[in-house]
Amino acid sequence: MHCEIYVVGVILGWTLHCSGESQLTVGEKGLDVIILMDTSASIDPVSLELAKQFTKIIVKNFGVSARADGGNETRFALITFDQDAKLVFNLNDATVRSVDAVIKKINEIKTSGGGKSLISAIDKAVNDIYFPFIFKDVTRGGPDTNRAVFILTDTANDNVHSTLRLHLRIKALKEHGKFKIFALGVGRNIDRQTLWDIASEPPHEHMFVIDVFKDLQKIGDSIAGKYLAQSSVGERGLDVIIIMDTSATIGIVSLELAKHFMKIIVKNFEVSASADGGNGTRFALITFDQDAKLVFNLNDASVRSIDAVIKKINEIKTKDGGKSLTMAIDRAFSEIYMRLIHMNAARGGLDRNRTVFILTDAAIDTDHYRTAMLKRRINMLKEHGKFKIFAIGVGRNIDRQTLWEIASEPPHEHVFVIDDFKDLRRIGDTIAGKNIDFGECGKPGKVNVHQDTGDAVKGAWPWVGWIGARGKLCGGALLCDKFFITAARCVSEVNETTNEMVPYPTREISVSLGIIKLFDQDIEQQMTSPVNVIFHPNYTGIPEKYGVRYNDVAILDLGEINKTRPTLNSFIKPICFPYRKYEYFK
């Protein structure tokens, strides 16, 4: 199958453009994989973490042979390189005979500084791995066995002589060694031409780019551009409150991307040199976990320049424990808005410009009182304070429904998601030959059950989902990535006075997919809300004989791709639905 994939995230964190499928298979005689990872000074920590995460996905997809000779399974070898090359472990290393053992070694990789020599790494791969452990091995050395090299780097950056030797070595690996070579660009200065030359044919199926910062820049520019065009910041000034989640659920990579995004915003709007703001921009920063900390306020004398604000952002770190967005909003309202904006004659007018950036994964507090207070404070900021609120989703378990409720209208212009792992998994599945058509209906996962509990295996019935609406919990099934079917009674009620069926507002309906247990957080969970609900035209909602509600069916329209629709994967697939051309399905 030929397909064009545009993986765009953060705000997705990076953009991957690839077409087609390039699949590796373990086959009957096993697979040998060599990973070459750039750890030189030009690879920033965020890019290295994403490269490591991608490598772990590959390891999990292929598994690891428990035998040093590989048998008919997969062996891995890892080389890191800066100005020199280091063989971290070889194919037959007794210490890496499981997935966990290989991942432990990957987790230990750190940037080392200095220059880079990809040719040294290639030389080491040829001399220390290929010739002694593959070429001379009767079982693994045949032309029909499977071999792959993953090169994760930004640019070869060698001298002319080394570059010529690099191409000769690469050619030998491709033609003599029969390796498939995947070139993955990481870092900020990616030499795409070298990656293209390194990758196996066709290059567009073997070259991928993890461009962490380009899309962050685009979205930051977009927000600033719209705001500046609408607001005339230069005439009336702008006050910006940043509220950043630093709780345990925000990973290192997500936090770094969030910090980079905020630095883009600061650079775009700049910073007023005066504490009263004048006609420039003032920033305030609050971080929160189980508590909320005011890092600096709008009038803080220590943050009167771009560099000063960025320095404070760079110092932010994640903490252990839970989270309370309510406390952060409460602090923003009482200590920033009420004290420094509302009471200020120059900055407190209704025609002034104010915005809040909230960066978090799950805004809802478990305490109902705090949740209600959160919504009241948010509404006060929107209606009384006239703030524009941007909700930025970061982390692995993002509550999109809450982001939409927090954000200003229209939500699709004020909600962005920094989803930094979902698309790495997709690319990893593509390379592993697992990039199946998830849109094909009726394809279950493993349907066996756990012997001890009788519970279904995760992904067994990937079309099953559940919805929440006004305290109701109902099941349903995914028809395709755009439509979800459920009972009409779950998304409506009957007016006791008029006996008319009253649909619930779509913003009060949430759809959860990819999970196996209600209320348990899951990395595969995706949550969204419909943009429209289509009821059976003859559904009244009024119970008839024996309490039966006839035509009790509704189809939820999940909206547009890359906005509100779920992403299909091995845990989220559609059910087969018998097709007949009924008028109301048009």
Disulfide bonds with the S-S distance in Angstrom:
Cys441-Cys576 2.20
Cys474-Cys490 2.04
